[in-house]
Amino acid sequence: MNPFSSGTRLRDMIRAIRACKTAAEERAVVRKECAAIRAAINENDQDYRHRNLAKLMFIHMLGYPTHFGQMECLKLIASPGFPEKRIGYLGLMLLLDERQEVLMLVTNSVKQDLNHTNQYIVGLALCALGNICSAEMARDLAPEVERLLQFRDPNIRKKAALCSIRIIKKVPDLAENFINPVAALLKEKHHGVLITGVQLCTDLCKVSPEALEYFRKKCTDGLVRTLRDLVNSPYAPEYDIAGITDPFLHIRLLKLLRVLGRGDADASDSMNDILAQVATKTESNKNAGNAILYECVETIMSIEDNGGLRVLAINILGRFLSNRDNNIRYVALNMLMRAITVDAQAVQRHRATILECVKDSDASIRKRALELVYLLVNESNVKPLTKELVDYLEVSDQDFKGDLTAKVCSIIEKFSPEKSWYIDQMLKVLTEAGNFVKDEVWHALVVVISNASDLHGYTVRALFRALQTTAEQESLVRVAVWCIGEYGDLLVSNAGMLNVEDPITVTESDAVDIVESAIKRHASDLTTKSMALIALLKLSSRFPSCSRRIKDIVVQHKGSLVLELQQRSLEFNSIIEKHQNIRSALVERMPVLDEATFGGRRASSLPNTVSTSSGTAVKLPNGVAKPSAAPLVDLLDLSDDVPAPSSSGGDFLQDLLGVNLPPATQSEGTNQTPKAGTDVLLDLLSIGSTPAQDNNLSTPDILSSGQDNKPIIASLDVLAAPSLTHTTSSTASNMMDLLDGLGPAPPKPAENGPAYPSIVAFESSSLRLTFNFSKQPGNPQTTMISGSFTNLSSNLFTDFVFQAAVPKFLQLHLDPASGNSLPASGNGTITQSLKVTNSQHGKKPLVMRLRIAYKVDGKDVLEEGQINNFPRDL
Amino acid sequence: QKQYTRPNQLEEQVAFSFERLFLFFSEQNRDLRSDYSSPWTPVARTRNRRCLQSASIVNHEPHILIILRHYDLNGVILLVTSQIHFVCLISRQGKVRLTKWYSTYTQKERSKAIRELSGVILSRGPKLCNFVDWKGYKVVYKRYASLYFCMCIDDEDNELEALEVIHHFVEILDRYFGSVCELDLIFNFHKAYYILDELLIAGELQESSKKTVAKLISAQDSLVEVAKEEASSISNIIAQATK
């Protein structure tokens, strides 16, 4: 046509692109076309603007950038002709989305087009507005759209109705304006208008409670009538699909009735009959019919209770579930999941079928079915259901195993009736899918095992067997290695044999073999290897005959490139070699891990449930909740002084299991004061000398009972060894010296440091407080203060409470006082130990304010004072 | 940025309870969180709209989440959205033949979605069901010859109906092109878009009658023809005049 026009026709461009053999060729063609289009845009070419935009749309669909064409859309929309506008609006919808600012520029053109005399142009504008309008545009153009709801041509009315949906979704405030016009649309005969009107009505009800109330009152009966007419209508070829007149309208009406009926008994009542009719009369041999039934079931489930209808609905779902068509089964599972909240019993009846669906070849169905099964589990059916699921675990797809394992573990944990069952099932899961088991899950398993003392032997043997057959599953290896380390003696001696198990003969070297293989496995990660090393250390004492061999294995890691392994290797080697006398005490079986604490820990990571864990945590006066198992944590982890209540259960158990690796240790050390060895020794001592249950208070006890204190500490320095299972670098190096004797002889804490004179910190007419000071070696900043109160009056003090405050550069740690009543006339004392850390050590002296409250003859007495006479250099 | 401006107490409650729910999710045992991550998306989305009340979140049972996905105790529907989010046609080779987005997605999200979906859908066997769970939505697809017609709908929507809508679209295309094939849709992609625009607006069905759609399209096509003829006749006149 135009001899001067450059560029190709749209058809030719598409052909050229399709002819490209490689992506590079295609890019070259597209680049050339884009260059030509840009040139045309720069020249403001009028004749081929719409062709260029069409090309750009195609290029856009291929995924190339086309932003430079956005303004062209606006120009085309602004031009007067229909063809230009048509392509312009199409480009607008494809190339732009509601976030682009260019869109604002088009508002005016759209407004003009909405008022155009040509109804097709009005239609184009409505369509574009409905698909991409932003909140601002919605506000600006809502009045136009509202007016078009009454347009003479039904095709414009329906477009305006859908456009209104977009508008009220963007700006729910505008909903009120649409209520009245929509009520008129619901009375229309034209199906397109009716469908869109019903949809708009549904959306209005969702965003506006007033609208819901209005339509419920005014329109429910009319809608029921419309649906009845539709259901009973004669054959209408224009709307017929598989023998049903307009299933789309059916579905939309049912959806709206659902919204109206939910939560309103009267409205629900008025639609019962028609729902029953739809549920019974609809043909279910074609997809369209099933779609209606499906919608009808959902409506029945959602509206107010009508027993008969619900039975009908559940029966339909049962039929769906046994359908051969996968689509139908999928939607049945979907719907049963919602029905379970309405009628769990009825859903339970289909359990067997649902369980079959978990094993379906179709991933979508499997996923839905698994979710449903998870909801179906209760105490009474947990055993058979778990068995099915665990059995299926063996043959399931790799990509489904993750989901399935998580669900199975969660079911087992939640509903396990007894420990042996729990352990059995978990072992099965570990054997089948140990790689998919999350850390928390096997940590929890270890806690349970450690608590089930009668099952130790059984468990360790079962794990041994499992590990012999498969060593591929990481978490199985970890649990097994841990158990063998702890209960290796039971494995060899066959102690605690249950009736159900076959006896096996395991020699000591077999047990060592299997742990060794765990270390040697290339696939084992650092945690597993570290755990295996600890297990070996433990076995070295359990099996003296293998001690030599174990030492050799441990020594092999002396040169490991992984610092953690190297360190463990060196430390363990020196324990085995140089500290025979204390080794057995060091590697004693781990104290029972407190289930409640662990559970509380897990729960306490949840802010909302902190209160539930308070039953297990002992509240100390310093305001730190210290779970009773905390000393155990100290036993294994130097750095875990005051366990932060917010740390997750995983950390906690990792500490217990000795798998805490350096980065994790450091990350939790934010509010910790550096600790020196003595404290740990005390903690260790407290483990050894007092029952584990009440040792949360043992540390202060030992400290405060002044006269015993020193000899105990003195005798303890050699006991420092167990703490070497830890890696906190600051303390570990300190300990290394102690242990290896490389440095000077270990300083005895009791003799260490200058002695400080005792002071009378506070004295009033009725009360005296004296402070004794001691320092820990290697940690000059921290002062241990032991205070003792003496009653100078002749009356008994009760409800004695001591409080202390320090300035910011000090950190104060108060231990519980030895009592809360103080006998008269110096016949007894209350001791109170404090630990003060001076961050400005050497620059500022200690200073403290105190407040003492007590009752004399039922009267409250409050004494306050400031202590300024601390010895310098504290 | 708030999408609505009616600050009332209910909304604050909603926001509060969602926070709690979210905390619950993120702090609760992790397996649960990952399992339910998919329903999360719609729930989180709903936060910006307005809907439920706080009461139903107090319970920490996992199944409450399922209830939450549907309605709260007062029967207010939780998921306000219920629409088609996008439609796309993907060839068996994974080439995109048509895409139409009814919800807001960035260009990046769009290509990511298409890439992911074509990976999932094209690899599914012929006998499997036509639904795929995808990020808390459902994608309903159906294969016609070498083309996959996909439609992304909300979790609450009727999948069977979506299949029916797809079929409806295909029948209209078929009627318009006369036994439609992939090439028709490649070379006349704009026509396919015009037809789709007569069928769906704002992710909702607009017309259940194939005849009406065909009538509207042909009316608009003839408008274009008339305009073209006029243009060419004018250019002819000019051409003749300048000779």
Interface residues (C-beta under 8 A of the other chain):
Chain A: M1 R11 I14 R18 A54 M57 F58 M61 L62 G63 G81 F82 P83 R86 I87 L90 M93 L94 D97 E98 R99 Y120 G123 L126 C127 G130 N131 A135 N155 K158 K159 L162 C163 I165 R166 K169 K170 V171 P172 D173 H191 G192 I195 T196 Q199 T202 D203 K206 V207 E238 Y239 I241 D246 P247 F248 L249 I251 R252 K255 V259 R262 G263 N287 A288 N290 A291 Y294 E295 E298 S302 D325 N326 N327 I328 R329 Y330 V331 N334 M337 R338 I340 T341 S361 D362 A363 S364 I365 K367 R368 E371 Y374 L375 D403 A406 K407 C409 S410 K438 E440 V441 R602 S605 L606 P607 N608 T609
Chain B: Q3 Y4 T5 R6 R20 L23 F24 E27 Q28 N29 R30 D31 L32 S34 D35 R49 R50 C51 H60 P62 H63 I66 I67 H70 Y71 N74 G75 I77 V80 T81 S82 Q83 V96 R97 L98 T99 K100 W101 Y102 T104 Y105 T106 S111 G125 K127 L128 C129 N130 F131 V132 D133 N158 E159 L160 E161 L163 E164 V165 H167 H168 I186 F187 F189 H190 Y193 Y194 D197 I201 A202 E204 L205 Q206 E207 S208 S209 K210 K211 T212 L216 A219 Q220 L223 V224 A227 K228 S232 S235
